[in-house]
Amino acid sequence: MNIKTYDKTIKDLFISGHQFEIPRFQREYSWDKKNYEEFFFDMLNNLIIDNGQISNSSYFLGTMLFIGNFTENTDPVIKVVDGQQRITTITILFSALADIFRQNGQEALSVAIFKYVMTKDDNGVDVRILKSKSSYPFFSFYIQDRLKESVQEPATEEEFCIKETYDYFISQLQEKQLKGALLKRYGENDVNNLRYEDVLKAIRDQVLGCTFITISTSDETQANRIFEILNAKGKRLAHIDLIKNRIFEMLPEREPADYADCKWGEIKSICNNANIGIGTFYRHFFVSNYKRTSSNKLYDDFRSELKQDRAKHKQFLADMLDGAKRYAKIVNSKREDYDNKKEYYWLVQSLRVLTDDFGITQVRVALMSLLWAKENHYIGMSDLKKAVIYLENFHFVYNALMAGRTNKLESIYSKFALALRKNTDKGEAKRIIDEMLIMQIEKLFPSYEDFCSRFILLQYTKKNTATNVKCKYVLRKINSYYQGSDVFDDNESVEHILPECDQDSRSLGIGNLISLEMKLNNEAADKSYADKLNIYRQSKYIWLKEFIDSNPVWDYGNLEKRAKEMAEFYYTKVLGRSMTE
């Protein structure tokens, strides 16, 4: 194997005459405050202050992996396979130090340190020491331009990370902040006598003196294998990054367009725009399309499924993109996704309830398969509605109300999703929905007694609590049932029949709540029940009209009885279940 290892310092690396490029398969810069703060204070804490003098100590940065030859000038560009986050952070710190020196009138020191950010070739042309396609041109303008003449605002997650890291370093490098941090470790006599300039130079030298082990090879495939060995079994790199690395390896760059890079970019953009973690999406996509697997086996199972087949990798990436579009519709559902067609309003509502109100993630595995089947005409709208509404009802009861454990559900949803995707017969699809989805989770549905015991405890308060969400949802479901509508009324609000009273929590309970239009709710305010009746009579809600016809008077003695009546109504009418089940 053509592998070479060397002990190097950061200074050796940055003045080597090479340009360091972040390969297309690498993850974007993603260090958060915990990461860059830890690095900065590691540098600070390794400074030695003694008798008014400041000096440096050794610090080991670990191992970095490169593609290219360090010893000969045959490879002017060296690819960074492992070490990108550290090198990028150091580059940002050097840029911040250069800016601090310049702001303090020390132009020569600013220029001197900036040579570790930008260098010149033999023709005197500026060359970026670190080159990254994903952050270009933002990184160039914000970090690699000493005078910051064309600074632009960040637009992507990576760009925000870069800006936040730079801003943090600028803040920490201020004299007051810097000496304040040193005072916590050293005495006033030692720190106060130090010149600000000397502290900054000491930080510079501390970073430049950091040591690390380089592993380099000219063979890209060999580098990728080493990369996997270094990262697959540890926590340093997410499985999604290893998977991306593998896909890009199997689908090398081609003209006129880089297929893998383009498709992966589209997937990432969809996830970012919908505020979805790409790792979360990938896991749900894989267990919905290929096989159920554990989090720590995602990469191994990915490789096992696709093996060395380039065509399979290309199709996998296309399917992933298709899945990302569908996943975004689930997590961030909008009516516009369905061209504002009214027949889909119920679906948008259900998806929002599952995601926004109840925070259910496991169900997305089943939902992805259901939406796929509908789009490909294996199931009709009635089949989709039956399944999704059942899932919505189940998760309200099982998770939101009963706080049931979800560890059993992923297996059910994965088996169902895989079976539905393998099916090509409409009649068989109906059976799969009934037998592999509904009948399986039906076993987990609580009895009426258990349901009622939790239902009657629901409260709606002035505070924004989880129980408020549940109460509002329950009232909307009951009101929609009375109105014969699949979709909630946007004008609907929660009305406390007896005025909300902090001193008497009974007024907050579900038995004292009903739906009322917002305008009428404002008019009712804290009036007595007798005064509210004329306002209630203006409502278009059938449920409210039935209530006031049955209750000419209302007091605290009615609340417990009504809460139990609502529980029974919800269980038997809204959920369509028998009390003896």
Beta strands, then each sheet from edge to edge (+ up, - down):
strand 1: 3-9
strand 2: 19-22
strand 3: 48-50
strand 4: 53-55
strand 5: 60-67
strand 6: 77-82
strand 7: 118-120
strand 8: 126-128
strand 9: 130-132
strand 10: 211-217
strand 11: 492-496
strand 12: 513-517
sheet 1: 1+ 10- 5- 6+ 2+ 9+
sheet 2: 3+ 4-
sheet 3: 7+ 8-
sheet 4: 11+ 12-
end
